[in-house]
């Protein structure tokens, strides 16, 4: 099982951890503070590591956990953390992915001042008059003390926590000039705070949708406050969705490689005996006995031999539909009344001849599905062509995946759109996976 470590502390990190927790991975999530740990919530199957780490500590952590992949989902402005994470990965030769927050485009307009850093924002504010609402965090709050009469002019909205609140007090910010709260905040909440502080300047980082940037911009515009925006540093990386898709793709390929090795080690006698037992278990199922129309693949190569099963179904007077490829990644069901109506099709797999009648999904009662592997909860691992995923979408007939016991996985990597089989049939047992 691959070990993945996410450096989090952001909405993107939490959302990515929640999605990855459903995959067959050993997942670790690193957050800097107890508040970050609280924000992570209870991500099932993930081990949360809490505490700030420098590069040397990160390096030791990667080696101790024997991490296979690191995902850097830290804040867009946490440049030092990102540099340390990259350095630790390079030292340990661990693959690194930078997960970026989606950017939110906005046009230049009156009332918006763009700056490159908090220091540049402070230099601008030194030349202004009026109250200032600061939402750039407590770490760089010291820079604002350069502003004349900062104790009277400046209000700071910070994350709750003893560390940040102590920092504000040490810098001389009065208690009524410090607002502790966890965002993102609504446009109305930002407006109310601007009204309460009577701020003429609203300082924020370009934090994107996850950071509530649009709500800040709208509140400033409605209250006539100047929005001072610290622009996000330019970085290369992937969105959370891109990271998710890459990990799913890589994990599926890893599982396919593992199963192909197992297939190569199967003996012919084992396969014959296993296939016969699987066919017997299928035929004994109530779902098979009561089905008027059965959809069944024709096994090829190492796949389970379903020809005797199809022959039996026809003898029992059942209608039998078999898949035919009609395009790249697309297939349809066609009825056969005899095995003589099968012809070699795409990839050399037997398919119904052109004269066979098409069968709609509504006519099918039971579908027997092939797979490279399955797990006991009905998750299927296919070849990657997507034929069955597309065909099964929107159907409601009962599905039974057939899999030799030696090819079962503990947990197959799937995506949200993947439909689980209702039944998994092996030579030794039947798993009932019907979802409520």
C-alpha positions as CSV (number, residue, x, y, z in Angstrom):
1,X,0.0,0.0,0.0
2,X,1.4,3.4,-1.0
3,X,2.1,5.9,1.7
4,X,1.0,9.5,0.9
5,X,1.7,12.5,3.1
6,X,-0.3,15.7,2.6
7,X,1.1,19.0,4.1
8,X,-2.2,20.7,4.7
9,X,-3.6,23.6,6.7
10,X,-5.9,24.8,3.9
11,X,-9.4,24.0,2.6
12,X,-7.8,22.4,-0.5
13,X,-5.7,20.1,1.8
14,X,-8.7,19.0,3.8
15,X,-10.9,18.4,0.8
16,X,-8.1,16.4,-0.9
17,X,-7.5,14.3,2.2
18,X,-11.2,13.5,2.4
19,X,-11.3,12.3,-1.2
20,X,-8.0,10.3,-0.9
21,X,-9.2,8.7,2.3
22,X,-11.5,6.5,0.2
23,X,-8.6,5.1,-1.8
24,X,-6.4,2.1,-0.8
25,X,-3.6,4.3,0.5
26,X,-1.9,4.8,3.8
27,X,-2.6,8.5,4.3
28,X,-0.8,11.0,6.6
29,X,-1.8,14.6,7.0
30,X,0.6,17.2,8.5
31,X,-0.7,20.4,10.0
32,X,1.2,23.1,11.8
33,X,-1.1,23.9,14.7
34,X,-3.8,22.4,16.9
35,X,-6.3,24.7,15.2
36,X,-5.3,23.2,11.9
37,X,-5.9,19.8,13.3
38,X,-9.3,20.8,14.4
39,X,-10.1,22.2,11.0
40,X,-9.1,18.9,9.4
41,X,-11.9,17.2,11.2
42,X,-12.2,13.4,11.4
43,X,-10.8,12.2,8.1
44,X,-11.4,8.4,8.1
45,X,-8.2,6.4,7.7
46,X,-5.9,9.3,7.9
47,X,-3.2,9.8,10.5
48,X,-2.9,13.5,11.4
49,X,0.6,14.8,12.4
50,X,0.4,18.1,14.4
51,X,3.3,20.5,14.8
52,X,5.5,22.9,12.9
53,X,8.5,21.3,11.2
54,X,11.6,22.8,9.6
55,X,13.3,21.2,6.6
56,X,15.5,18.9,8.7
57,X,12.5,17.7,10.7
58,X,10.5,17.1,7.5
59,X,13.4,15.1,6.1
60,X,13.4,12.9,9.2
61,X,9.6,12.5,9.0
62,X,9.7,11.4,5.4
63,X,12.3,8.8,6.1
64,X,10.6,7.5,9.3
65,X,7.3,7.1,7.6
66,X,8.9,5.7,4.4
67,X,6.6,8.1,2.4
68,X,6.1,7.3,-1.3
69,X,4.5,10.6,-2.4
70,X,4.2,14.1,-0.9
71,X,1.5,16.6,-1.7
72,X,2.1,20.2,-0.7
73,X,-1.3,21.7,-0.1
74,X,-0.1,24.5,2.2
75,X,-1.3,28.1,1.9
76,X,-0.5,30.0,-1.4
77,X,1.5,32.5,0.7
78,X,3.4,29.9,2.9
79,X,6.5,30.3,0.7
80,X,8.9,29.1,3.4
81,X,6.9,26.0,4.2
82,X,6.8,25.1,0.4
83,X,10.5,25.6,0.1
84,X,11.2,23.4,3.0
85,X,8.9,20.7,1.8
86,X,10.5,20.7,-1.7
87,X,13.9,20.6,-0.1
88,X,13.0,17.6,2.1
89,X,11.5,15.7,-0.9
90,X,14.6,16.3,-3.0
91,X,16.9,15.1,-0.2
92,X,14.8,12.0,0.3
93,X,14.1,11.5,-3.4
94,X,10.4,11.4,-2.8
95,X,8.0,12.5,-5.6
96,X,6.5,16.0,-4.9
97,X,3.3,17.5,-6.1
98,X,2.3,21.1,-5.5
99,X,-1.5,21.5,-5.0
100,X,-2.5,25.0,-5.9
101,X,-5.6,26.9,-4.9
102,X,-7.8,27.8,-7.8
103,X,-7.2,31.4,-8.8
104,X,-10.1,33.9,-8.9
105,X,-9.8,36.4,-11.7
106,X,-10.9,40.0,-11.1
107,X,-10.6,43.2,-13.1
108,X,-8.7,46.2,-12.0
109,X,-11.1,48.9,-10.8
110,X,-11.3,52.0,-8.7
111,X,-11.0,51.1,-5.1
112,X,-8.5,48.2,-5.6
113,X,-4.8,48.6,-5.0
114,X,-2.5,45.7,-5.9
115,X,0.7,45.2,-4.1
116,X,3.4,42.5,-4.2
117,X,3.9,42.0,-0.5
118,X,2.6,42.9,3.0
119,X,5.6,45.3,3.3
120,X,4.5,47.1,0.1
121,X,1.0,47.3,1.5
122,X,2.4,48.9,4.7
123,X,4.4,51.4,2.6
124,X,1.2,52.4,0.8
125,X,-0.8,52.7,4.0
126,X,1.8,54.9,5.6
127,X,0.7,57.6,3.1
128,X,-3.0,57.3,3.9
129,X,-5.4,58.4,6.7
130,X,-8.3,56.5,8.3
131,X,-8.9,53.2,9.9
132,X,-7.4,50.0,8.5
133,X,-8.9,46.4,8.6
134,X,-6.1,43.8,8.3
135,X,-6.8,40.3,7.3
136,X,-3.4,39.1,6.1
137,X,-2.7,37.0,9.2
138,X,-0.8,37.4,12.4
139,X,2.6,36.3,11.2
140,X,3.4,39.5,9.4
141,X,1.4,41.8,11.7
142,X,4.6,43.3,13.1
143,X,5.1,45.1,9.8
144,X,2.0,47.2,10.4
145,X,3.5,48.7,13.5
146,X,5.6,50.9,11.2
147,X,2.3,52.8,10.4
148,X,2.0,56.0,12.5
149,X,-0.6,55.6,15.3
150,X,-1.1,51.9,14.3
151,X,-2.6,51.1,17.6
152,X,-5.6,53.4,16.9
153,X,-5.8,53.0,13.1
154,X,-5.4,49.3,12.7
155,X,-7.8,46.4,13.4
156,X,-6.6,42.8,12.9
157,X,-8.8,39.8,12.0
158,X,-6.8,36.7,12.9
159,X,-7.4,33.0,13.3
160,X,-8.3,31.9,16.8
161,X,-5.5,30.5,18.9
162,X,-3.3,31.4,21.8
163,X,-0.2,31.8,19.7
164,X,-1.6,34.4,17.3
165,X,-3.6,36.2,20.1
166,X,-0.4,36.5,22.2
167,X,1.5,37.9,19.2
168,X,-1.1,40.6,18.8
169,X,-0.9,41.6,22.5
170,X,2.9,41.6,22.4
171,X,2.8,44.0,19.4
172,X,0.6,46.4,21.3
173,X,-2.8,45.8,19.7
174,X,-5.6,46.5,22.1
175,X,-8.1,43.7,22.7
176,X,-10.9,45.5,21.0
177,X,-8.7,45.9,17.9
178,X,-8.2,42.2,17.5
179,X,-11.0,40.0,16.0
180,X,-10.5,36.3,16.2
181,X,-12.5,34.2,13.8
182,X,-12.3,31.3,11.3
183,X,-13.2,32.1,7.7
184,X,-14.1,32.1,5.0
185,X,-16.5,35.0,5.8
186,X,-19.6,36.0,4.0
187,X,-20.0,39.3,2.2
188,X,-22.4,40.4,4.9
189,X,-20.0,39.5,7.7
190,X,-17.2,41.4,6.0
191,X,-19.6,44.4,5.6
192,X,-20.6,44.4,9.2
193,X,-16.9,44.3,10.3
194,X,-16.1,47.3,8.0
195,X,-19.0,49.2,9.5
196,X,-18.0,48.3,13.1
197,X,-14.3,49.3,12.5
198,X,-15.2,52.2,10.2
199,X,-12.3,51.1,8.1
200,X,-11.5,53.0,5.0
201,X,-8.9,50.4,3.9
202,X,-9.4,46.6,3.8
203,X,-6.1,44.7,3.5
204,X,-6.3,41.1,2.2
205,X,-4.2,38.5,0.4
206,X,-5.4,37.2,-3.0
207,X,-6.8,34.1,-1.3
208,X,-9.1,32.8,-4.1
209,X,-12.5,31.3,-3.7
210,X,-11.5,29.1,-0.8
211,X,-10.3,32.1,1.1
212,X,-13.4,34.2,0.5
213,X,-11.7,36.8,-1.7
214,X,-14.8,37.6,-3.7
215,X,-16.8,38.2,-0.6
216,X,-14.2,40.7,0.7
217,X,-14.1,42.5,-2.6
218,X,-17.8,42.8,-2.7
219,X,-18.0,44.1,0.9
220,X,-15.3,46.7,0.3
221,X,-17.0,47.9,-2.9
222,X,-20.4,48.3,-1.1
223,X,-18.9,50.2,1.8
224,X,-16.6,52.3,-0.3
225,X,-13.5,51.0,1.3
226,X,-10.2,50.7,-0.6
227,X,-9.3,47.0,-1.1
228,X,-5.5,46.6,-0.7
229,X,-4.7,43.2,-2.3
230,X,-1.4,41.4,-1.7
231,X,-1.0,39.4,-5.0
232,X,-0.4,35.7,-4.9
233,X,3.1,34.5,-5.7
234,X,3.4,32.8,-9.1
235,X,3.8,29.1,-8.7
236,X,3.6,26.0,-10.9
237,X,1.5,23.1,-9.8
238,X,-1.9,21.4,-10.1
239,X,-5.4,22.0,-8.9
240,X,-6.9,19.7,-6.3
241,X,-9.0,18.0,-9.0
242,X,-5.9,17.4,-11.1
243,X,-4.0,15.9,-8.1
244,X,-6.9,13.6,-7.3
245,X,-7.2,12.4,-10.9
246,X,-3.4,11.7,-11.1
247,X,-3.3,9.7,-7.9
248,X,-6.4,7.7,-8.9
249,X,-4.9,7.0,-12.3
250,X,-1.5,6.0,-10.8
251,X,-3.1,3.8,-8.1
252,X,-5.3,2.0,-10.7
253,X,-2.3,1.3,-12.9
254,X,-0.3,0.0,-9.9
255,X,-3.2,-2.4,-9.0
256,X,-3.4,-3.5,-12.7
257,X,0.3,-4.3,-12.7
258,X,-0.1,-6.3,-9.5
259,X,-3.1,-8.3,-10.8
260,X,-1.3,-9.0,-14.2
261,X,1.5,-10.5,-12.3
262,X,-0.9,-12.7,-10.3
263,X,-2.6,-13.7,-13.6
264,X,0.7,-14.8,-15.1
265,X,1.2,-17.1,-12.1
266,X,-2.2,-18.9,-12.3
267,X,-2.1,-22.5,-13.4
268,X,-4.4,-23.8,-16.1
269,X,-5.9,-26.5,-13.9
270,X,-6.7,-23.9,-11.1
271,X,-8.4,-21.7,-13.7
272,X,-10.5,-24.5,-15.1
273,X,-11.7,-25.6,-11.7
274,X,-12.3,-22.1,-10.4
275,X,-14.3,-21.2,-13.6
276,X,-16.5,-24.3,-13.2
277,X,-17.2,-23.4,-9.5
278,X,-18.0,-19.8,-10.4
279,X,-20.4,-20.8,-13.1
280,X,-22.1,-23.2,-10.7
281,X,-22.5,-20.5,-8.0
282,X,-23.9,-18.1,-10.6
283,X,-26.5,-20.6,-11.8
284,X,-27.6,-21.3,-8.2
285,X,-28.3,-17.6,-7.5
286,X,-31.9,-16.6,-7.2
287,X,-31.1,-13.6,-9.4
288,X,-30.0,-15.9,-12.2
289,X,-32.9,-18.3,-11.8
290,X,-35.5,-15.6,-11.9
291,X,-33.9,-13.5,-14.7
292,X,-35.7,-13.5,-18.0
293,X,-32.9,-11.7,-19.8
294,X,-29.2,-12.0,-18.9
295,X,-26.4,-9.8,-20.2
296,X,-23.1,-11.7,-20.2
297,X,-19.6,-11.1,-21.6
298,X,-17.8,-13.8,-23.6
299,X,-14.5,-14.6,-21.8
300,X,-11.3,-14.3,-23.8
301,X,-7.7,-15.3,-23.0
302,X,-7.2,-15.5,-19.2
303,X,-10.8,-14.3,-18.4
304,X,-13.4,-16.6,-16.9
305,X,-14.8,-19.0,-19.5
306,X,-18.5,-18.0,-19.8
307,X,-19.4,-19.9,-22.9
308,X,-20.8,-22.9,-20.9
309,X,-22.8,-20.4,-18.8
310,X,-24.3,-18.8,-21.9
311,X,-25.1,-22.3,-23.3
312,X,-26.9,-23.2,-20.0
313,X,-28.9,-20.0,-20.0
314,X,-30.1,-20.5,-23.5
315,X,-31.1,-24.1,-22.7
316,X,-33.1,-22.8,-19.7
317,X,-35.0,-20.6,-22.2
318,X,-33.6,-17.3,-21.0
319,X,-32.9,-14.5,-23.4
320,X,-29.1,-13.8,-23.6
321,X,-27.5,-10.5,-24.6
322,X,-23.8,-10.1,-25.3
323,X,-21.8,-6.9,-25.6
324,X,-20.6,-5.5,-29.0
325,X,-18.1,-2.7,-29.3
326,X,-19.7,0.1,-31.4
327,X,-17.0,2.8,-31.0
328,X,-14.0,3.8,-28.8
329,X,-15.1,3.1,-25.2
330,X,-18.6,2.4,-26.3
331,X,-20.6,-0.9,-26.4
332,X,-24.2,-2.1,-26.8
333,X,-26.1,-5.3,-26.0
334,X,-27.3,-7.6,-28.7
335,X,-29.4,-10.7,-28.3
336,X,-28.1,-14.1,-29.4
337,X,-30.2,-17.3,-29.7
338,X,-27.2,-19.5,-30.4
339,X,-23.4,-19.5,-29.8
340,X,-23.1,-19.8,-33.6
341,X,-24.2,-16.2,-33.8
342,X,-20.9,-15.0,-32.3
343,X,-18.1,-13.7,-34.5
344,X,-14.6,-12.3,-33.7
345,X,-14.9,-8.6,-33.1
346,X,-12.7,-5.8,-31.8
347,X,-9.6,-7.0,-29.9
348,X,-10.5,-10.6,-31.1
349,X,-13.3,-10.9,-28.6
350,X,-16.4,-12.8,-29.7
351,X,-19.3,-10.5,-30.4
352,X,-22.9,-10.9,-31.8
353,X,-23.0,-10.9,-35.6
354,X,-24.5,-7.8,-37.3
355,X,-27.9,-9.4,-37.8
356,X,-28.6,-9.8,-34.1
357,X,-31.3,-7.7,-32.4
358,X,-30.2,-4.8,-30.1
359,X,-31.4,-5.1,-26.4
360,X,-32.2,-2.1,-24.3
361,X,-31.0,-1.8,-20.7
362,X,-34.6,-1.9,-19.6
363,X,-35.0,-5.5,-20.9
364,X,-32.0,-6.8,-18.9
365,X,-32.5,-8.4,-15.5
366,X,-29.0,-9.5,-14.6
367,X,-25.6,-8.5,-16.0
368,X,-22.5,-10.7,-15.5
369,X,-19.4,-8.5,-15.6
370,X,-15.8,-9.2,-16.2
371,X,-13.0,-7.6,-14.3
372,X,-9.2,-7.7,-13.7
373,X,-10.0,-7.7,-10.0
374,X,-12.7,-7.0,-7.5
375,X,-13.0,-6.6,-3.8
376,X,-15.6,-7.9,-1.4
377,X,-17.6,-4.7,-1.5
378,X,-18.2,-4.8,-5.3
379,X,-15.6,-2.4,-6.5
380,X,-14.3,-3.5,-9.9
381,X,-11.0,-3.0,-11.5
382,X,-11.2,-3.0,-15.3
383,X,-8.7,-2.7,-18.1
384,X,-9.1,1.1,-18.2
385,X,-11.1,1.4,-21.5
386,X,-14.2,2.6,-19.7
387,X,-16.5,0.4,-21.8
388,X,-18.5,-1.1,-18.8
389,X,-18.5,2.2,-16.8
390,X,-20.2,4.0,-19.7
391,X,-22.6,1.2,-20.4
392,X,-23.7,0.8,-16.8
393,X,-24.2,4.5,-16.2
394,X,-27.9,5.1,-15.5
395,X,-28.9,1.4,-15.6
396,X,-30.7,-0.3,-12.7
397,X,-30.4,-4.0,-13.4
398,X,-28.6,-6.4,-11.0
399,X,-24.9,-6.7,-11.7
400,X,-22.7,-9.7,-10.7
401,X,-18.9,-9.4,-11.1
402,X,-17.0,-12.7,-11.5
403,X,-13.5,-13.0,-10.1
404,X,-11.2,-15.8,-9.2
405,X,-10.4,-15.8,-5.5
406,X,-6.6,-15.4,-6.1
407,X,-7.3,-12.2,-8.0
408,X,-9.3,-10.4,-5.3
409,X,-7.9,-7.2,-3.8
410,X,-8.5,-6.0,-0.3
411,X,-9.7,-2.6,-1.7
412,X,-10.0,-1.6,-5.4
413,X,-9.3,2.0,-6.3
414,X,-12.4,3.6,-7.7
415,X,-13.8,7.0,-8.5
416,X,-17.2,8.5,-7.5
417,X,-18.8,7.7,-10.8
418,X,-17.7,4.0,-10.8
419,X,-20.7,1.7,-10.1
420,X,-20.1,-1.1,-7.7
421,X,-21.3,-4.6,-8.6
422,X,-24.3,-5.9,-6.6
423,X,-22.8,-9.3,-6.3
424,X,-19.2,-10.6,-6.4
425,X,-18.9,-14.3,-7.3
426,X,-15.7,-16.3,-6.7
427,X,-15.1,-20.0,-6.7
428,X,-15.4,-20.1,-2.9
429,X,-18.0,-17.6,-2.0
430,X,-20.5,-15.0,-3.0
431,X,-20.4,-11.4,-1.7
432,X,-23.7,-9.6,-1.6
433,X,-22.9,-5.9,-2.0
434,X,-26.4,-4.4,-2.7
435,X,-26.4,-0.7,-1.7
436,X,-29.2,0.6,0.4
